[in-house]
Amino acid sequence: MRKVVAIIGPSEPSAKEYEMAYSVGKFLGSKGFVVATGGKSGIMEGALKGAKEVGGLTIGILPEGDLSYANRFVDIPITTGLGEVRNFVLVNSGYFVVSIGISEGTLIELAYALKVGKTIFSYNLPELPGVFEDGRIVRFSSLDEFIEEFTNFMEV
């Protein structure tokens, strides 16, 4: 059985965040993971684009009930008609979660991921004193760091 990784982040990321999403998606796709996102723009597009370029399988869990909202890198569009509630479906689908950048929706996904016990790899998540300090968030600042932390996680 192939494992799904949920990648979350804003639809309007910085160029550096988009590049990180692309690189992480490409790495995970090359390792045989199914890359799932919200299926739209920004971090979602970057991650799926990277995975597709190496022949990876991609999923877009869309808030709408219409396939036309999926970006061109989505192999399997899942239309939910749930609006933002689809974030919970996305997070639950992941063996682990990768968070790149921050937005209101990403904060909701992060909180829910923690609530259901997911391990989160995070790029550009601001420090929040007293919050996110229990070790379930693994921060990384480069692709090499992500690969190292990912390798350690998978060996456990």
C-alpha positions in Angstrom: 0.0 0.0 0.0 1.3 3.4 -0.9 1.4 6.1 1.7 -0.2 9.5 1.2 1.5 12.7 2.4 -0.6 15.8 3.0 1.1 19.0 2.0 -0.5 22.2 3.3 0.2 25.9 2.9 -1.1 29.2 1.6 -2.5 29.8 -1.9 -0.4 32.9 -2.2 3.1 31.9 -0.9 6.4 33.6 -1.3 8.6 32.5 -4.3 10.9 30.8 -1.8 7.9 28.9 -0.2 6.6 27.8 -3.6 10.1 26.5 -4.6 10.3 24.6 -1.3 6.8 23.0 -1.9 8.0 22.0 -5.4 11.2 20.5 -4.1 9.5 18.6 -1.3 6.8 17.3 -3.6 9.4 16.2 -6.1 11.4 14.4 -3.4 8.4 12.7 -1.9 7.1 11.7 -5.4 10.4 10.2 -6.2 10.2 8.1 -3.0 6.8 6.6 -4.1 4.6 8.7 -1.8 1.2 9.9 -3.1 1.2 13.6 -2.7 -2.1 15.1 -1.6 -3.0 18.8 -1.3 -6.1 21.0 -1.5 -5.6 20.8 -5.3 -5.6 24.5 -6.1 -2.9 27.3 -6.3 0.2 28.2 -4.5 1.8 25.6 -2.2 -0.8 23.1 -3.4 0.3 23.6 -7.0 4.0 23.7 -6.3 4.0 20.4 -4.4 1.9 18.6 -7.0 4.0 19.9 -9.9 7.2 18.6 -8.2 5.6 15.2 -7.6 4.3 14.9 -11.2 7.7 15.7 -12.7 9.1 12.6 -11.2 6.1 10.4 -12.1 4.5 10.6 -8.7 0.7 10.2 -8.1 -1.1 13.3 -7.0 -4.4 13.9 -5.3 -6.3 17.2 -5.0 -9.0 17.4 -2.3 -11.1 20.3 -3.5 -13.4 22.4 -1.4 -15.8 22.8 -4.3 -18.0 20.2 -5.9 -16.6 21.0 -9.4 -13.6 19.3 -11.0 -12.7 22.4 -13.0 -11.2 24.0 -9.9 -8.4 21.5 -9.7 -4.9 22.7 -10.9 -3.3 20.9 -13.9 -1.1 18.7 -11.7 -3.9 16.9 -10.0 -4.2 13.2 -11.1 -7.1 12.3 -8.8 -9.4 15.2 -8.0 -11.7 14.6 -5.1 -14.6 17.1 -5.1 -16.1 17.5 -1.7 -18.5 20.4 -1.8 -17.4 20.9 1.8 -15.7 24.3 1.5 -12.9 24.8 4.1 -14.1 21.7 6.0 -12.2 19.7 3.3 -9.0 20.7 5.2 -9.9 18.0 7.8 -10.2 15.4 5.0 -6.8 16.4 3.6 -5.1 16.2 7.0 -6.7 12.9 7.9 -5.5 11.4 4.6 -1.9 12.0 5.3 0.5 9.5 6.9 2.2 12.7 8.0 1.8 16.4 7.1 4.2 18.9 5.5 3.4 22.5 6.2 5.0 25.2 4.1 4.3 28.8 4.8 1.4 30.1 6.9 -2.2 31.4 6.3 -5.4 31.2 8.3 -6.4 27.9 6.6 -3.0 26.5 7.3 -3.3 27.3 10.9 -6.6 25.4 11.1 -5.0 22.4 9.3 -2.0 22.5 11.7 -4.2 22.6 14.8 -6.3 19.7 13.5 -3.2 17.7 12.5 -2.0 18.1 16.1 -5.4 17.2 17.5 -5.4 13.9 15.6 -1.8 13.1 16.4 -0.1 13.6 13.0 3.6 14.4 12.8 4.2 17.7 11.0 7.2 18.8 9.1 7.1 22.5 8.9 8.9 25.2 6.8 8.4 28.9 7.8 6.1 28.3 10.7 6.5 31.2 13.2 7.4 30.4 16.7 4.4 30.7 19.0 5.5 30.6 22.7 3.7 27.9 24.6 2.1 26.4 21.4 3.5 23.7 19.1 6.2 22.8 21.6 5.5 19.1 22.2 7.9 17.7 19.6 5.3 16.7 17.0 6.3 19.6 14.7 9.7 19.0 13.1 11.0 22.3 11.7 13.2 22.5 8.6 14.8 25.4 6.8 16.2 23.7 3.6 15.4 20.7 1.4 18.5 18.9 2.8 17.2 19.4 6.3 13.8 18.1 5.3 15.4 15.0 3.8 17.5 14.4 6.9 14.5 14.8 9.2 12.3 12.7 6.9 14.9 9.9 6.8 15.1 9.9 10.6 11.3 9.8 10.9 10.9 6.9 8.5 13.6 4.9 10.3 11.7 5.0 13.6 
